[in-house]
Amino acid sequence: MSIFAEPAQPIEIPPFTPEAAEAMLGIPRDLPLTIPAMARQLRVTFFPHARKTPRLDAFTGRLEAVLRDLGVTVIPWSEALAADGTEKIREGIVIFAAGDMETGVLPVNFVGNLRRTTIVGILDAPCPATGTASTQTNLDSIVQELTWNIVQVVVFVEEDHWTIGTMNGAIIPCRLGDAFAEDVERTLISKVAAPVVPPHATDFEFDEGSLDTTDPAIAPYVEDFVQGGPLWEQTGLMLFHTSTDSLRYRNAFYRRIASAYLDRRSGMSYGFLARQLPSPITPALDKQAADALLGSDAWVHEGTVRHDGRLYVRLEQGGRPMLAAVPPVRMLVTRSGCDKSHIKGHRDLMLVELVDDHVVFRTPPAVDDVDYRPSYDTRTILAHGLGNALLATVMASATPDANFLRQFSSTGVALAHWHGGLDGHALPDGFYVFGESNPPVSCSTHQSAYYAIEGKLAVLHSDRSALRRYRGDVHIEPHHGINVTWPTLTGLARKML
């Protein structure tokens, strides 16, 4: 196994700039990427309309003190309300709601936009997910608790420990006692500062009915999904989604809120499969050639530039700046909620295209009972695809005999995400592992997309011999899962078996 974890030499040029991330993927340039930065941007309030036990009184008191120590802004409930007399919480404030709450007086009743307000429920109860149950059963039990109180994060407080559960299936045991503050900082902060927010179809452009999965240019990639499905079922890694019809709700009103928040999805999905199609690659330019093209070296410091209608970004290879034309990205992806073990191309796949920062989903002709919704992880999928394409541009210039470039240019690559891990020692030579030390965020967040492209492009710090051997990577998302870049989906499933 080759894990290129350290740069070959000290690097003064970062792999790309925040301005480039914004231009390529729409990631805000002021996005907090470290836990201290996340804490400083957090504004929280404590929900007063609940019945707390003595245990929860003590827990929330300690929690508030730790949050203040970490630089979080704690706002009294009365001051968190909007000034328009609507009794709604101002957007961007996290609500901690501890205790039993009455129907009709839940935190969500005080929220104007649930996508811009995170609610954390805190219960005096054991975590319903137990080690003896199946992974699917454990996930379903957490989602039920989230749905009953309409919260995005739930905390279960017990006598000697507490547990965090999130919409993306994370179940994290935490400690009381002297380690309490450390777990709040290292685990809870990122869960509430970078919460799961399902994308809506209206966030992207949809070209409905324009995808022909029998097109000879598409069909071989579709077949990879179809042939790999039974193998993925054998691995047990691709969990089926938690159906909204299987959950209990307080009443029809709260069910409608949950449905709207999920963009009318049929449930919460776990994992995705994707195939990136080959795209035209323009070799990256070294500094001398880039200076000649642009007439100056301002691009080295600015990180991004437009020239003749094309977007260029500054990358680096072995500490030397290079200028890359941003390639288009085309990826076949599974629709949210489909059964990934029994994929039917004409109903379960979409083609997502990224050109500059413009995203378009192309869907097959309409099929009864199928509603096409983008994956929760759309931006992370695109970040990996963009990172792959940018790596190829540098390799085309610096190491034209690289393994990855040959694969990418001929048949593209595959990407798979599941909630679990991978034995790194089982990886063949040339696979790069990154992400272990990142803050634990879900793969639906802007942070996850940033970490994906940042970690993937970090392989450029290596010397050229390592770049030639590079074949793919494993992006570890702490407390969540992994994204694996591999030649084919079928081949990866076989490897996992």
C-alpha positions in Angstrom: 0.0 0.0 0.0 1.2 3.5 -0.8 -0.3 6.3 1.3 1.2 9.7 0.3 0.4 11.3 3.6 3.2 13.9 3.7 4.4 16.4 1.0 7.8 15.6 -0.5 9.1 19.0 0.4 7.8 22.1 2.4 5.0 23.7 0.6 4.4 27.5 0.6 1.6 27.5 -2.0 -1.7 26.0 -0.8 -3.3 23.6 -3.3 -6.0 26.2 -4.2 -7.5 29.3 -2.7 -10.9 29.9 -1.0 -11.6 32.2 -4.0 -11.1 29.3 -6.3 -13.3 27.0 -4.2 -16.1 29.6 -4.5 -15.6 30.1 -8.2 -15.6 26.3 -9.0 -18.1 24.9 -6.5 -19.9 27.9 -5.0 -18.3 27.2 -1.6 -18.4 30.5 0.5 -14.9 31.9 0.8 -15.5 32.7 4.5 -16.5 29.1 5.3 -15.2 28.1 8.7 -13.0 25.1 8.2 -11.5 24.5 11.7 -13.4 23.8 14.9 -12.2 27.1 16.6 -13.5 29.0 13.5 -16.8 27.1 13.6 -17.2 27.9 17.3 -16.5 31.6 16.8 -19.3 31.8 14.1 -21.8 29.9 16.2 -24.8 31.7 17.8 -27.0 29.6 20.0 -30.0 29.9 22.3 -31.7 27.6 24.8 -35.4 26.7 24.3 -37.4 27.6 27.4 -40.6 25.7 26.6 -39.7 22.2 27.8 -39.8 20.2 31.0 -36.2 19.4 32.1 -35.1 16.8 34.6 -32.4 17.6 37.2 -30.0 15.6 35.0 -30.8 17.8 32.0 -30.5 20.9 34.1 -27.0 20.0 35.1 -26.1 18.9 31.6 -27.3 22.1 29.9 -25.6 24.2 32.5 -22.3 22.6 31.9 -22.9 22.7 28.1 -23.6 26.4 28.1 -20.5 27.1 30.2 -18.3 25.1 27.8 -19.8 26.8 24.7 -19.0 30.2 26.1 -15.4 29.1 26.9 -15.0 28.0 23.3 -16.1 31.4 22.0 -19.7 30.5 21.0 -22.1 33.4 21.3 -25.0 32.4 23.7 -28.1 34.5 23.2 -31.1 34.6 25.6 -34.3 33.3 24.1 -36.1 36.6 24.3 -33.2 38.3 22.4 -33.1 35.6 19.8 -36.6 36.3 18.6 -37.1 38.5 15.6 -38.1 42.1 16.2 -41.2 41.9 14.0 -43.4 40.4 16.7 -43.9 37.1 14.9 -42.3 35.0 17.8 -39.9 33.5 15.2 -36.3 32.9 15.9 -33.8 34.9 13.8 -32.2 32.9 11.1 -28.8 31.4 11.7 -29.2 30.8 15.5 -28.9 27.2 16.7 -31.6 26.2 19.2 -30.8 23.7 22.0 -34.0 22.2 23.3 -33.6 20.1 26.4 -36.4 18.1 27.9 -39.9 16.8 27.0 -41.8 19.2 24.7 -45.5 19.5 24.1 -47.1 19.1 20.6 -47.8 22.6 19.3 -44.9 24.2 21.2 -41.9 22.5 19.6 -38.9 24.6 18.6 -39.8 24.2 15.0 -43.0 26.2 15.7 -40.7 29.2 16.3 -38.6 28.7 13.1 -39.2 30.6 9.9 -36.8 28.6 7.7 -35.7 25.2 8.9 -32.9 25.0 6.3 -31.3 28.1 8.0 -31.9 27.2 11.6 -30.5 24.1 13.3 -32.4 22.5 16.2 -30.6 20.2 18.7 -32.9 18.1 20.9 -31.5 16.9 24.3 -33.3 14.0 25.9 -32.9 12.4 29.3 -33.0 8.9 27.9 -30.8 6.0 26.7 -29.7 6.1 23.1 -32.1 3.7 21.2 -29.3 2.5 18.9 -27.7 -0.4 20.6 -24.7 -2.4 19.6 -26.7 -5.6 19.3 -29.1 -4.3 16.6 -28.4 -4.2 12.9 -26.9 -1.0 11.5 -30.1 -0.3 9.6 -32.2 -0.7 12.7 -29.9 1.6 14.7 -30.1 4.3 12.0 -33.9 4.0 11.8 -34.2 4.4 15.6 -32.2 7.6 15.5 -34.2 9.0 12.6 -37.4 8.3 14.5 -36.3 10.4 17.4 -35.2 13.2 15.1 -38.6 13.1 13.3 -40.7 13.0 16.4 -39.4 16.3 17.7 -38.4 17.8 14.2 -34.7 18.3 15.1 -31.6 17.8 13.1 -29.4 16.6 15.9 -30.4 14.6 19.0 -28.4 14.2 22.2 -29.2 11.3 24.6 -28.0 12.0 28.2 -27.5 9.1 30.6 -25.9 8.7 34.0 -22.3 8.2 32.9 -22.2 9.3 29.2 -24.1 11.0 26.4 -24.6 10.2 22.8 -25.0 12.3 19.7 -27.2 11.2 16.8 -27.6 13.1 13.4 -29.6 12.9 10.3 -26.8 11.4 8.3 -26.6 8.3 10.6 -23.8 9.3 12.9 -24.1 7.8 16.3 -21.2 9.1 18.6 -20.8 8.1 22.2 -19.3 11.0 24.3 -18.0 11.2 27.9 -19.0 13.0 31.0 -16.6 13.9 33.8 -13.4 15.7 33.0 -13.6 14.8 29.3 -16.9 16.6 28.8 -15.5 19.8 27.4 -13.2 18.0 25.1 -16.0 16.0 23.5 -18.2 19.2 23.1 -15.3 20.9 21.3 -14.2 18.0 19.1 -17.5 16.5 18.3 -20.6 18.6 19.0 -19.4 21.9 17.7 -18.9 20.7 14.1 -22.2 18.8 14.2 -24.2 22.0 14.9 -22.0 24.4 12.9 -22.0 22.2 9.8 -25.4 20.4 10.0 -27.0 18.1 7.5 -29.1 20.2 5.2 -30.8 18.2 2.4 -30.4 20.0 -1.0 -33.6 20.9 -2.8 -34.2 20.3 -6.5 -34.7 24.1 -6.8 -31.0 24.6 -5.8 -30.0 23.3 -9.2 -31.1 23.4 -12.8 -33.0 20.3 -14.0 -33.2 19.2 -17.7 -35.9 16.6 -17.3 -36.1 13.7 -19.8 -32.9 14.6 -21.6 -30.8 11.5 -20.4 -30.8 8.5 -22.7 -29.3 5.7 -20.7 -29.1 3.5 -23.9 -26.8 6.0 -25.6 -23.6 4.1 -26.6 -21.6 6.8 -24.9 -23.5 6.3 -21.6 -24.5 2.6 -21.7 -21.2 1.0 -20.5 -21.3 3.2 -17.4 -24.9 2.3 -16.7 -24.0 -1.3 -17.0 -21.3 -0.9 -14.3 -24.1 0.2 -11.9 -26.4 -2.7 -12.9 -23.7 -5.4 -12.8 -22.2 -4.1 -9.5 -25.6 -3.9 -7.7 -25.8 -7.6 -6.6 -22.2 -7.4 -5.4 -22.8 -4.3 -3.4 -25.8 -6.1 -1.8 -23.4 -8.9 -0.8 -21.1 -6.4 0.9 -23.9 -5.1 3.1 -22.3 -1.7 2.9 -25.1 0.2 1.0 -27.9 0.5 3.5 -31.4 1.2 2.2 -33.0 4.5 3.1 -35.2 5.1 6.1 -38.7 5.6 4.6 -40.7 8.5 5.9 -43.8 6.2 5.7 -42.3 4.0 8.4 -41.9 6.8 10.9 -44.3 8.2 13.5 -45.2 11.8 13.6 -47.0 13.9 16.3 -49.6 15.0 13.8 -50.2 15.7 10.1 -48.8 19.3 10.4 -45.4 18.1 11.6 -45.3 15.4 8.9 -45.8 18.2 6.3 -42.9 20.1 7.8 -40.6 17.1 7.7 -41.6 16.4 4.1 -41.0 20.0 3.0 -37.6 20.0 4.7 -36.6 16.8 2.9 -37.8 18.3 -0.4 -40.6 15.7 -0.5 -38.2 12.8 -0.5 -39.5 9.4 0.4 -36.9 9.1 3.2 -33.3 9.6 4.4 -30.7 7.9 2.2 -27.3 6.5 3.1 -24.5 6.2 0.7 -24.2 6.8 -3.1 -22.6 5.4 -6.2 -21.3 7.5 -9.1 -19.4 7.1 -12.4 -17.4 10.0 -13.7 -17.2 10.2 -17.5 -14.0 11.1 -19.2 -13.8 14.8 -20.1 -11.4 16.8 -22.3 -8.2 17.6 -20.5 -6.0 20.6 -21.3 -2.5 20.2 -19.8 -1.8 22.6 -17.0 0.7 25.4 -17.7 3.9 26.0 -15.9 4.6 29.5 -14.6 6.5 30.7 -17.6 3.8 29.6 -20.0 1.0 30.9 -17.8 2.8 34.3 -17.4 3.1 34.5 -21.2 -0.6 33.6 -21.7 -1.9 36.1 -19.2 0.7 38.8 -19.5 1.6 38.9 -15.8 2.1 36.6 -12.8 -0.8 38.0 -10.7 -2.6 34.7 -11.0 0.0 33.1 -8.6 -1.3 35.3 -5.7 -4.9 35.7 -6.8 -5.5 31.9 -7.3 -8.1 32.3 -10.0 -8.5 34.1 -13.3 -10.7 34.2 -16.3 -9.2 34.3 -19.8 -11.0 34.1 -23.1 -14.2 33.0 -21.3 -12.6 30.1 -19.4 -12.0 29.8 -15.7 -8.4 29.0 -14.6 -7.2 28.2 -11.1 -3.7 28.1 -9.6 -2.6 24.7 -8.5 0.9 23.4 -7.7 3.0 20.4 -8.3 6.0 19.7 -6.0 5.9 23.3 -4.8 5.8 24.8 -8.2 2.8 26.9 -9.3 0.8 25.7 -12.3 -2.2 27.2 -14.0 -5.0 24.8 -14.9 -8.1 25.4 -17.1 -11.0 24.1 -15.0 -12.4 21.1 -16.9 -16.1 20.3 -17.2 -17.3 17.5 -14.9 -19.9 14.9 -16.0 -21.0 12.2 -13.5 -23.7 9.5 -13.6 -25.1 9.4 -10.0 -27.8 7.5 -8.2 -31.0 9.4 -7.4 -31.7 10.0 -3.8 -33.7 7.1 -2.2 -33.1 4.4 -4.8 -32.1 0.8 -4.0 -28.4 0.8 -4.8 -28.3 -3.0 -4.8 -30.9 -3.3 -7.6 -30.2 -0.3 -9.9 -32.3 0.1 -13.1 -30.6 2.6 -15.3 -33.8 4.0 -16.9 -35.2 5.0 -13.5 -32.4 5.2 -10.9 -29.7 7.3 -12.5 -29.1 11.0 -13.3 -26.3 12.8 -15.1 -25.0 15.8 -13.2 -22.8 18.3 -15.1 -20.7 21.0 -13.6 -19.3 23.7 -15.9 -17.6 26.5 -14.0 -20.0 26.7 -11.0 -23.1 25.9 -13.0 -24.8 22.6 -12.1 -27.3 20.8 -14.3 -29.1 17.5 -13.6 -30.2 15.5 -16.6 -32.9 12.9 -15.9 -34.3 10.0 -17.9 -37.8 10.2 -19.4 -40.5 10.3 -16.7 -41.3 7.0 -15.0 -44.4 6.5 -12.8 -43.7 6.7 -9.0 -40.2 8.0 -9.5 -39.3 11.5 -8.3 -35.8 12.6 -9.1 -34.1 14.3 -6.2 -30.4 15.2 -5.9 -28.3 13.3 -3.5 -27.6 14.9 -0.1 -24.0 14.6 -1.0 -24.2 16.4 -4.4 -21.5 19.0 -3.7 -19.1 16.5 -2.3 -19.6 14.2 -5.3 -18.9 17.2 -7.6 -15.9 18.2 -5.5 -14.4 14.7 -6.0 -15.1 14.8 -9.7 -13.6 18.2 -10.0 -10.5 17.2 -8.0 -10.1 14.1 -10.3 -10.2 16.3 -13.4 -7.8 18.9 -12.0 -5.4 16.1 -11.1 -5.6 14.9 -14.6 -4.7 18.4 -16.0 -1.5 18.5 -13.9 -0.6 14.9 -14.7 -1.1 15.6 -18.5 1.7 18.2 -18.1 4.0 16.9 -15.4 3.6 13.0 -15.6 1.8 12.1 -18.9 2.5 8.4 -18.2 0.6 8.5 -14.8 -1.6 5.5 -14.1 -4.6 7.7 -13.0 -4.4 9.9 -16.1 -4.5 6.9 -18.4 -7.6 5.5 -16.6 -9.3 8.9 -16.3 -8.8 9.7 -20.0 -10.0 6.4 -21.3 -13.0 5.2 -19.2 -13.2 7.8 -16.3 -13.4 6.7 -12.7 -15.9 5.5 -10.1 -16.8 7.0 -6.7 -18.6 5.2 -3.9 -19.7 6.4 -0.4 -20.9 4.3 2.5 -21.3 4.7 6.2 -18.4 2.7 7.6 -14.7 2.2 7.2 -12.1 0.4 5.1 -9.0 -1.6 6.0 -6.3 0.6 4.5 -3.8 -2.2 4.5 -6.0 -4.0 1.9 -5.5 -1.2 -0.6 -3.3 -1.8 -3.6 -0.2 0.4 -4.2 -0.9 3.9 -5.4 -4.0 4.7 -3.3 -3.9 7.9 -1.2 -5.8 8.1 2.1 -6.8 11.5 3.6 -9.3 13.2 6.0 -8.7 11.4 9.3 -7.9 14.6 11.1 -10.6 16.8 9.6 -13.5 18.0 11.9 -16.3 15.5 11.9 -18.9 16.9 9.4 -21.4 15.1 7.2 -20.9 14.8 3.5 -23.8 17.0 2.7 -22.0 20.1 3.9 -19.9 22.8 2.2 -17.0 21.8 4.6 -17.1 18.2 3.3 -16.8 19.4 -0.3 -13.9 21.6 0.6 -12.1 18.9 2.5 -12.7 16.5 -0.4 -11.0 18.7 -3.1 -8.3 20.0 -0.7 -7.3 16.4 0.4 -7.5 15.1 -3.2 -5.3 17.8 -4.6 -2.8 17.4 -1.7 -1.3 14.5 -3.6 0.2 17.1 -5.9 2.7 17.9 -3.1 4.3 14.5 -3.7 7.2 14.0 -6.1 6.6 12.9 -9.6 7.3 9.2 -9.0 4.5 9.1 -6.5 2.2 11.0 -8.9 2.9 8.4 -11.6 1.9 5.6 -9.2 -1.3 7.4 -8.0 -4.4 5.4 -8.9 -7.2 6.7 -6.6 -7.9 7.7 -3.0 -10.0 7.1 0.1 -11.5 10.2 1.7 -12.3 9.5 5.4 -15.1 11.5 7.0 -14.7 11.0 10.8 -17.9 9.8 12.6 -19.5 9.3 9.2 -18.1 7.2 6.4 -15.7 7.1 3.5 -15.7 8.2 -0.2 -13.6 5.9 -2.4 -12.3 6.7 -5.9 -11.7 3.5 -7.8 -11.6 2.5 -11.5 -15.0 0.9 -11.6 -17.9 0.3 -9.2 -18.0 -3.4 -10.0 -14.3 -3.7 -9.3 -14.6 -1.9 -6.0 -17.5 -4.1 -4.9 -15.4 -7.2 -5.7 -12.5 -5.7 -3.7 -14.7 -5.1 -0.7 -15.9 -8.7 -0.9 
